[in-house]
Amino acid sequence: MYDSPKSETAVQHAIKIAANKVQVYYGDTHAIKDVDVRIEDKTVTAFIGPSGCGKSTFLRTLNRMNDTIDICRVEGEILLDGENIYDKRVDPVQLRAKVGMVFQKPNPFPKSIYDNIAYGPRIHGLAKTKADLDDIVEKSLRRGAIWNEVKDRLHAPGTGLSGGQQQRLCIARAVATEPEVLLMDEPCSALDPIATGQVEELIDELRESYSVVIVTHSMQQAARVSQKTAFFHLGNLVEFGETSQIFTNPKDPRTESYITGRIG
């Protein structure tokens, strides 16, 4: 089951995100209960667990995407580089430039490939000239491992690409605003095995520059791409640790039951 050569048991990276006593409520429903977690920089952290266990809900607290849901309430604190992102002075739009997000279903804007990438840098004022913008677009598409496939059709619609290409375009779009953290909510669930392999390779490259947090329903994927794994069950963070340890020697019987397929 666990075969990742990419684990870095000995390497300690700086803490990028610290969550303390985080609770999430949807109306009267207590969806996330008392979660404490430390997410390291330059590391891929996987969130695993059965459907409806709270892993995507918790992921969305990390860039305040839950703010868009009227009945949702978040308590506790989430620190990004030591600053509470739920402080009233924090602008969620600026926060989301720092903490980028890639969704389950590729969602390119109905614009050209070029304009998909240029959109964020334009609204955040990251490019002074057209040459600057061209530079950012090329660099982002290279980081998204899709430049060679699209460089001759930058003005064609992004929606005309294949599913796997669209997802890499969305990853390139997310990195165009120079984020520090990249959140991915089941980024491969709509992709075929070849496209999934390409995105997984890309995730491994991206961790050299970013803290990457990925929600996945595939334990094999978590084992392949992540160095740290968090197991959620019924809104609780049951266990968090080195991916190799979680998959080969889990401390909690609930983790073991999930990994061996007895719950799920």
N, C-alpha and C positions, 0 to 999 in steps of 0.2 A: 504493500500500500504506500508506504513512505519511501520515496526514492530520490528526494531532491538533493542534487549536488550543490545547490545554491545556498544552502543554510550557512549561516555565519555564527555558529554558537559562541565563538570567543569574542566577536566584535561588539563593542558597546557604542551606540550612537547617542547623541544628545536627545533629550526628550523634546519633541516638537509640540505635542498636544497632551495635556493632562486633564482628564475628566474626573471630577470629584462629586460623589453622591448625586449623580444625575438621575432625575425622575422625569418621565414623559407621560402626560395624560392626554387622552382624546376624550373630551367631555368627562364622564365618570370612569372611563376605562383607564386603568393604570398599566400603560404599555411597556414602560422601562422602569425597572426598580433598582434604585441605589447602585448605579454603575460607577465603579472607579477603574480607570484604565490609564496607562501611560503609553503613548504612541511615539516611537522613535523616528528621528530624521533619517533619510537615506536608507529606508527599510520598507519592505512590503509587509503590511499587516493584513491578515485575512480574517474576516468575520464569517463564522460558519454556524449552522444550526438549522433545525427544522423550519419549514414554512411558517410564517406568522410568529416567529420567536422574538422578533424585535430587532434583528440585525440591521435591516434597512432603515427602520425608524431611528435607531441610534446613529447610523451613518449620517442621516439628514440633520441631526443636531449639530454636526461638526462644521456645517457652513450655514446654519440657520434656515435651511430649506423648509423646516417645519413652521416657520413664521407665516408661510403662505396658506396654512390650514387654520381656519378660524377657531375651531374647537380644540386646537392643540396648545398645551401649556408645558413649558420646560422649566424644571427647577434644578438647583445645584449649580455648579460652575464648570465651564470648559475653558481652559487656558491655552491660548496659542502663543508660544514664546513668552509665557508668563502673564499674558493679558487676557482678561475675561471677555470672550467674544459676545457674551450676553449683556455686557455693560451698555447702558442706554446711549452712551456717546459713540458706540461702534456703529458705523454705517454698513448694513448688510450687503449693499452693492459692492462696496470696497472690499469687504470681507470675502465675498465670492470671487473677486479677482485673485485674492491670495490663496483661497481654498477652492480649486476648480472641481468640477463634477462631470462625470461621464455616466450616462444612464444605460439602462438595460437594453432599450431599443435604440438603435442609431437614430438621431434626430437632427440631421443637417437642416440648416435654415433653407427656405426656398429661394436661395441666391446662388451666385456662382461660387465655385470652389474658393477662389481668391477672396470674395466678400465674406464667406463663412469664417475664414481665419482673421480677416482684417476687422471684423465687427467689434470684437472686444478691445483691441488696441486703439481703435478709433474712439470708442466711447470713454475710454480711460485716459485718452490723451497721451498714449505711449509713443506716438510717431509724429515728428515735427514736419517731415517732408514725405513726398510720395516714395522717394528712394528708401527712406527709413521703413516705410510700411512694406515695400517690396521685400526688404531684408527680413523683417519679422515674419512675413508670410512664408518665405522660403525656409527660414530656420525652423519654424513651427512644423511645416510639412515634412521636413527632414526628421525632426524629433518624433513625428507621428509615423515615421517609416513608410511614407506614401509619396514623397516628392518625385521619385523617378517614374511613378505610374501616372502622375497628374501634371507634371511640369509643362507639358505641351498643350494642356487644355484647361488652364486656370480659369478661363471665363465661361466654361461649360457649367451647367447646374450641378451642385453637389448631390442632389437627389438622383442624378443619373448614374451614380457609382454603384458597384455591387455592395451587398450588406457589410462584408468585411472591410471594404474600402471606406464605406460611410462611417463605420465605427472608428477606424484609424483617423479619418478626417475630424471626427468629433473629439478625439484625443488631442489631435494637433490644435484644434480650436481651443480646447481647455488649457493647453500650455502656452498659447499665444500671449496671454496677459501676464506671463512670468509668475505663475503661482508658486507657492512653497509646498503646498499639499495638494495631492490629486486623489479625489474620492471616486471610486468606481462601483456602481451598483449593478452587479451581475452583468459585466460588460460583454460577456461571450454567450449569454444564454440564447440569443437569437441568431448565432453564427454557426456555420458548418465547421467540421473539425480542422480543416486547413486554415480557415480564417481565424479560428480560436488559437491555433498554434502561433500564428503571426502576432496576434494581440498579446499572447503570453510572453513571447520573446521581447516584444516592445515594453511590456511592464517591467521585465528584468532590466532592460536598458534604462528605463525612466528612473529607477530607484537610485541611480548614481547622482541624480539631480534633485529628486523630490522625496518627500515622505508619501508613500502610496498606501491607501487603505482600500481594500477590495472586499465587497460582499460577494460570496459565491455559494451556490447550492451544490457545487461539485467539490467533494473532499479531495479528489485527485488533483484538481486545479489548485486548491489551497496548498497541498503538499508540494506541487511543482513550483509555484511562483512566490510563496511567502517565506519570510524568516520568523515571523511571529504570528500566532493564531489565537483568536478569541472565540470561545464557544458559548453561544447564547441559547437559553432554553426558557420558555415561558416568561420572557421579559427580564430574566436575570442573566448577568454575566457569570457563568458557572466556573469557567477556567480560562486563564490567559497565560501564555508562555511561549517558549521556543517551539516552532512548528514541529521539529523532530521529536521533542518531548511529548507534545500533545498527542501526536499520532502513534508513538511507540510505547509511551509510558504515562498515560493520563492519570492525574491524581484523583479525579472525581469519578465515581461510578457512572454518573449520568453521561459524562464525556465518553467513557468507554462504551456505554450502551449505544450512543449515537454513532460512534466511529465503526463499531462492529455491526451496525444495521439493526439493532434491536429496538431503537426508537428513531423516529424520523417522520 
